[in-house]
């Protein structure tokens, strides 16, 4: 990872097994992640490969989502299924929350 960044914000995860994993760098002083977004961090493992971690932004905090210690050089292919599922679940939860909020605002007092 370049100097001066704390990770990469996952922008898009392809549904295809060999599809792209699009990210943008997050500066060290970047504000909190947007709700439901994933931050990746990777660094060389002590013996071989890469130590990769993912964090998920929730309403009040960032939580550790997963770790892949000593992942091979093609680690994006390894982590893609997990990231794809979590981004789908986050989108579904956001939609359900918006529907509940709308329902509550339309309910008679």
Steps between C-alpha positions, in 0.01 A plus 500: 500500500625851431637719778240726661199270468317294760335265257283479196128567480321227306300671226371202305523123522430302186263205521734309267765274658775666296332840492648825623525626854495880465647705786614854574771591747401640842732766637625469858288802599187385314168540676305198619389248241146541371246260652521150355829559318806276521863600556780265397854505634784278385868470573767241429472193725800407711594191297309512172191653344289780645319565827163640393230640731156640431300737719130585465349834597190473718280778639731590789829324437723303265517125570749235397332305222763243403869419483695299248848443643778406257261517203655417162594768247160463332325590828235723334355182349498341848324788679254591220224250598486628859500864391232434239268337756551771761440786255179327387382456858582862583301622201204281597510627860515861381197445278306328780586782741383764251174308443436477875574871545257585220236268643534658843470851359182407312332323793211687662587669827 
